[in-house]
Amino acid sequence: MSITKRKYQITESIIGSVISMALSALFVFIVFDSKEPIQVFGEMGVIVDAIPQSMGIAFMATLIPTIMTRMRISNGDINAIEGRLYFLPNHAFLRSLLMGLIFTILGVTLHFVVFSVLNIESINFEDVLIFKAIYGAILGALVGFTALSHLHWNSN
């Protein structure tokens, strides 16, 4: 991949990371509303919250860069990015949905492993806010980078 394409990919991933971090923090305020302590396990716990957080971030961090990049390619602003993952559909919505499912499974598993290994059953609001913001930023960057690494433009 050329340096120009790599810079584009990194720039888009950083933008996705910042947006995902901000939205993750916002939703911590909405969902947990400064409650103390916040349970890790259970129906209103941090791990269950990882499901919509991971799905939302992964879906949007795939869909928006895919659509925007394809528009830029079709306008001639940038060249196609090589290296399509063949198990991902070319259709933007289906591609985003599959990426969402994959990263949701990985994200929830990561939450479960981290909190189980550290033997944490409850956590204070500020720590949840920091954890979810950092997780959102990393997930947004990782998904965006992955989606753009394997974006295939089909002019048909």
N, C-alpha and C positions, 0 to 999 in steps of 0.2 A: 504494500500500500504506500502511496506517495506521502511525502511530508504534508502537503496541502490537505489531503484527505484525512490524515491522522490528526492534524490541527482542528479540522472541522469536527471530527468525531469527538475529540477531547473538549472542544468548546461547547458542543451540544450536550455532552455528558455533564459538564460543570453546571450548565443552565438547569438541566433536569435535576441535578443533585440539590441545588439551592431551592428550587421550587418544591421538591419532595421533602426537604428538611422543614421548610416553612409550613407546609400543609400538615406534616406529621405533628409538629408542635401545636398547631391550631387544633387539630383533632384530639390531642391529649387534653387540652383545656375543655373541649366540648364533651368528650366521653367521660373523663375522670373528674372534672370539675373540682379540682383541689381536694379531693377526698383523701383522708389519711386513715390507716395505711391502705394501699392498693394491693389487692390480692394478685398473685402471679398466676395461680391456677384457678379454675372455676369459670362460670359463665360470663362474668364481667371482669375477668382477669386480663393481665397483660398478654398472656399467650393467645387467648381468644381474640384479643384486639389485633394481634398480628395478622389475622386472616384478612379482614377488610383493608388494613393498611398495606399489606404486601400485594394483594390483588389490585388495589387501586393504583398504587405506585407503578407496579410492573406493567399493568395494562396501559396506563397513560404514558409512561416512559417509553413504551414501544410504539403506541399508536401515533402520538403527536410528532415525534421525530421521523417516523416512517412516512407519514403523509407530507410533512414539510420538506423532507429530503427528496421525495419523489417529485414534488412540485418544482423544486429547485433543479432537479435533473431534467425534467421535461421542459423547463424554461431555458435550459442551457447554462444555468448559473454554475453548476458543478457537474463533474463527470460521475458516472455510476460507481458505486462502491462494490468491489468484488468480494466474493467469498460467501455466497449464500449458504446458510445451513439448510440442507435439503429436507430435514424433518419439519421445518417451519413452513407453514403455508405462505404463499405469495400474497394472498388477500390480506389487507391491512388489519381488518377487524379480527379475522380468525387467527392471524399471526399474533396480535396483541393479546387475545384471549388465551392462546396456548402459552405464551410467555408469562402471562399473569398466573396461570395455573402452576407452571413449573416453579416460578419464583415464590409463589405462595407456599407450596409444599416445602421448598428449601428454607424459606423464612420462618415458618412455624416450627419446623424441625430445629432450626438454629436457636430460636427462642427457648424451646423445650430443653434442649441440651444445655444451653448456657445456664438457665435458672436451676435445672436439676443438678448439674455438676457443682454449682456454687451453693446448692441447698438453700435457695432463697424462696420463701413462701409469700412474703409481702414486701412492699417497697414504698418509699415515700414519694410524694408527688413530684418533687424536684428531680429525683433520680429517674423516675419514669419519663419525665419531660426530656431530660438529657439523653437517656437511652434511646427513646423513640425518635428524637430529632437526628441523632447520629445514625441510627439504623436507617431512617428514611433517606438521609443524604447518601449513605453508602449504597443502598439499594437503588436509588434513582440513578446514580452514576453508573453502577454496574450494569443495570438493565439497559440504560441508554447506550452505553458503550457497546454492549453485546448486540443490541438491535441494529446499531449502525455498522457494526463489524460484519454483519451477515445480511445486509440489505441488498437485495437483487432488484434491479430495475428491469422490468419487462415492458417494452414499448408497445406491446400488443394490446 
